[in-house]
């Protein structure tokens, strides 16, 4: 009973720090995913433009 209360107090004490660390990690993860997606979209757009210019120059 007393051990449970102490554990609860420790969890409550550290919860804001855990939340901050989790939020920072999630933000980094989202930023990395966004950067990868933007890079992939940019590459696809460049490839599409290159194909179009090859098609128009071949005609």
FENDA-V415986 format. One record per backbone hydrogen bond with DSSP energy under -0.5 kcal/mol. CO is the residue of the C=O (numbers start at 0). NH is the residue of the N-H. E is the energy in kcal/mol with one decimal. If there is no record, write none. Layout:
# FENDA-V415986
<<CO,NH,E> <CO,NH,E>>
This chain:
# FENDA-V415986
<<0,4,-1.9> <1,5,-2.4> <2,6,-2.7> <3,7,-2.5> <4,8,-2.4> <5,9,-2.4> <6,10,-2.6> <7,11,-2.6> <8,12,-2.4> <9,13,-2.3> <10,14,-1.4> <11,15,-0.5> <13,17,-2.6> <14,18,-2.9> <15,19,-2.4> <16,20,-2.5> <17,21,-2.6> <18,22,-2.8> <19,23,-2.4> <20,24,-2.3> <21,25,-2.7> <22,26,-2.3> <23,27,-2.3> <24,28,-2.3> <25,29,-2.7> <26,30,-2.5> <27,31,-2.5> <28,32,-2.4> <29,33,-2.7> <30,34,-2.7> <31,35,-2.5> <32,36,-2.4> <33,37,-2.9> <34,38,-2.4> <35,39,-2.4> <36,40,-2.7> <37,41,-2.5> <38,42,-2.4> <39,43,-2.5> <40,44,-2.4> <41,45,-2.4> <42,46,-2.6> <43,47,-2.4> <44,48,-2.4> <45,49,-2.3> <46,50,-2.4> <47,51,-2.4> <48,52,-2.5> <49,53,-2.0> <50,54,-2.3> <51,55,-2.4> <52,56,-2.0> <53,57,-1.6> <54,58,-0.9>>
